[in-house]
């Protein structure tokens, strides 16, 4: 018999076989060392502060067959993870959907919460989309792309792109200006709908702190990250890179100011990053992209990237709408 329990009721040892299996799945399916992230998860489990649910088998040992957690702050929540041990999965992903429904129903019933975001890369869209849509989420298709660096040839023509712009290596100087660049680059875009960090300079600065200082997106590699500086001293574009596994790098961010697009700056930034990766002994580069961003998809394919798998980003912004609807029902009762 299985039971869904609050994660704060479980001992870390109950989830240990689950976490060990998850590390192997991430390494095999996404070329990603998930160990650093799981180290933080273990700490939160030990402190009994990780919010979410575990699916527990009453086999005498209370072994967890699956778990999911979320992070909530102010009026927003993010789904951090969802995983079921391979031995207990079925084709319909029924246990994953049970855990997912428990998390979504808890969050949507939380007073003051008006936004939920989720990007669960290990799942194909068909596996979880019905559950998200049933809970009022919108789905946005995204692609996970991969490039074998041994097959990439540096393009000498990119040096001419952006005449008058200076390519410089990443440093923490100008972090606020870099955040302003990211905010401007994504203003009004689908990506700003998916990730509301992009909607404000403060949010973009928080995104930068997360990428460069915490392990969720891998270990930030400043030596392979670059910015393009204009003649007036301000930035026109940037590319950020993290190491996610031995020999594997992930492009965590690449963006160019709207007025500077169309001149090959994205290609120049990406080429600088890929050249740095090859020189530092990386074998593979990966990145994610929103499928509707046709210009970015075209650039990546021309650079040699190939789509490896697809997944969905999900967004719910129903807090105020649901509250209004409930008030309407109360008024008619």
N, C-alpha and C positions, 0 to 999 in steps of 0.2 A: 504494500500500500504506500502511496506517495502523498505528501502533504506540502503545501506551499507555506513557508515560514519567513518571517522577517529576518533579514540577514543578521541583524543585531542579536538574534537569539542563538546563532550558530557559533561554534568554536572554529577557529582557523583550520584545525586538523581535519574537520569534517569536509572541507573544501580542497584540501591539498591534492588528492588524486585528480580532481577536476582541473585545478590550475596547472598541474604538470602536463596534462593532456592538451590544454589550451595553448601552451607554449609551443608544443610540437605542431599543432594545426596552423598557427600563425606562421611558423617558419616554413612549413611545406607549401601552404596555399598562397601566402602573401610575401614570402621572402623577408619576413619581419621578425626581429627578436623582440618578443613581447615581455621578456623577463623583467626589464626595468619597470614597466608599468605594473606588472604583477607584484613587484616588491612593495610598491606603494599601496596596492590593494590589500596585501597581507598586513601592512601596518594599520590600515583603517579597520580591517576585520578584527585585529587584536585589540584595538581601542574601542571596538563596538560602535563605530560612528559611520560605517558604510551603509547608506540607505538603499534598499532594494529587497529582493526576495531570493530564497533558495528553494529548490525542489528536492525534498529529502525523502529517502527511502527508509521506511521503518524496518530495517533488517537487523535490528539489535545494535548496530553501530551508528545509525543516523547518518549514513553516507549521503552526501549531496550529489544528485545526478545532474543538476544544472543550477545556474544562478544568473541574475541580472542586477545591475545597479544603476542608479541615476544620481546626478548632482543638481541640487536646487538652490538657487540664490535669488533673493528678491522676487521678481515676478516671472522668472525664467528657469527652466530645467533642461538638462541635457542628459540623454540616455548614454551611459558610459560603456556598457558592455552587456552582452547576452550570450550565454554559452551553455550547451548541454553536452555531456560526455558522449563520445562517438558510440559507445556501447548501448546508449539509451535513445539514440535518435531514430526517427522514422521518416519516411519519404514526405509526409505531410508537415513535418516540423511541429508536431502537435505539442510537445513539451515546451519548445521555445515559445510557441504562441500562447501557451498558458501563462508562462512567466511574463511575457510581454504585456498581455492583457492585464495582469495584476499590477504591473508598474504603471501603465497608462491610466487605468481606472483610479489608482491612488493619486496620481499627479493631477488628473483632470478634476478631482474632487477637492483639491487643495485650495483653500481660500486665498485669493490674491494672485494665483498663478495664471498668467495669460499667454505664455508661450512655452512650447516644448520643441526641442530640436533633436534629431537622431540621424547619425550616419554610421551604420553598422556594416563595414566593408566586407566581412566574411560571408554575408548573405546575398544570394541572388535576389533580384527584385520579386520574382514570383513566390519566394518562400515566406516573406513577411508582409508584402504589400497589402493583401486582403485584410489583415488584422489592423494595420495602420489606417487604411481607408475606412474601415468600419468604425474607427474611433475619431473620424473627422479630420484626419491629416491630409495634407497635400504631398504628393510624391514628385521628386525631381530626379530624372535619370542622370547617373554619373558613370564615368569610365575610369578604370584603373589601367594605366598604360605602362609598358615595359620596353626598355632599350638595352640591348647587349652592346656594351661600350666597345667591344672588339670590332664591331661592324660599323662603328661611327667614324666618319672621316672629317676632320676639321675643315671648315669652309673658309678659305682666305678672303672671300668677298665680303664677309660680315664685318671686316675691319673698317670698311668704308661706310657702314651704316652709322647714322647719327654723327655726321661730321660736326666737330665742335663740342662733342660730349666726351667726357673723360671717364673711362672705366676704372673703378677703384675697388679694392677688396673691402669686405664688410668690417665694420667696427661698431662698437656700441655708441660712439659719438653720433649725434644726429638721430637718436632713436625716435624722438618726437616728430621730427620732420619725415622720417620713414613711415611712421604711423599715418601722418597726414597724406602722404603719397598713396598708401594703400586705401585709405578712405576715399580719396578722390577717384582712384582708379576703378573702384567698384560701385560708385554712387549710381543708384537706379538700376543695378544689374540683378539678374537672377541669383547670382552668388551672394548678394547682400540680403536677398530674401531667405536664402538657405542658412546663412551665418550672419546673425545680426551684429556681430563684432565689427563688421565692415561699415555699418551704418553711421558710426560716429568716430571721431579721432580718438576719443578715450577708449572705445571698444577695440579699435585697431591697435592701439598701444598695448592693450591687454593681450590681444592675439600675439603680438610680437614677443611679449614677455613669456607667454606660454610656449612658443616655438623655440626660443633661444635659451630658455632656462629650465624647462621641465621635460621629462622623457616621453610624454604622450605621443609626440611626432618623431621620436628617435633622438639621438644625440646630435645637437646642432653642430655643424661643421663650418665655422667662420671662414676657413681657408678656401672653401669652394663656393662661398656666397659673395655676391657682387652688387654694386650699385653704379648707376650711370649719373654723373654730375654734369649739370648744364654750365654754360659760361657764366651765368649769374650766381653760381655757387649752390643752386638748389638741385634736388634730385629729379630725374625724369623717369627712372625705372629701377627695379631691384629684382634679384633672384636669391632665394634662401634654400639651403640644402641641409639635410640631416642624414646621419648614418643610421640605418635601421637594422643592419645585419653586417657581418664581416663581408666586405666587398660589395655591399648593396647600399645605394644612396637614394633618398627620396627628395624630390623637389617639393618643398612644403609651400612655396609661394613664388610666383613670378607675375609681375604687373608693370604696366607702363601708363603714364599719364594719358588721358584721353586725347589731348591736343598733340601728343607726340607719336601717336599710333600711325601705322602705315609706312613707316620709314625703316623697318627692319630692326628696331630696337629690341623687340622680344627675341628675335633670332640671335642678336648679338649677345644678349644676356645669357640665354640658354647655352650658346656655344662656349662662352667663358666658363660657365659652370661645368659643362661636360668635359672640356679640356682639362680643367683642374681635377676633376674626378679621375680621368685616365692617368694623369701624372701622379696622383696619390694612390694608384693601385686598385681603384674600384673596378668591378666587373660589370655591374648592372645599375641602371638608373630607372626609377619608377616615378610616376606622378599620377594625380587624379585630376579630372576635368569634368565640368558640367557639360553634358552632351549637347545642349542647345547653344553652347559657345562655339559657333562654327569656325571663327577665325583662329581660336586657340587650338581646336582639334586639327585644323588644317596644318598649322605650324608644327605641331608635335609629330604628325605623320610625315611631313616633309623632312623633319630632323631624324626620322628613322624609328620613332616610337610606334609600337603596335598595341592595339587594345587587347588586354589579357583577360579581363573579366569586367562585368558591369555590376553596379549596385545602385541603391536609391538613397537619396537624402529626403528626410521627412520633416515637415513643419506643421505644427498646430498652433493657431492663434485664436482659439475659440473662447478664451476666458470671459471676455466682456460680452460676446455674443450669447454664450450659454447662460450667463447670469441674467441678461435681458430677457431671454426666452423663458427662463424659470419664473421670473417676476411676472411675465405675461400670463403664464399658466396659473399662477397663484391668484392673479386678479380676476380670472374667469371661473375660479372654482366656487 
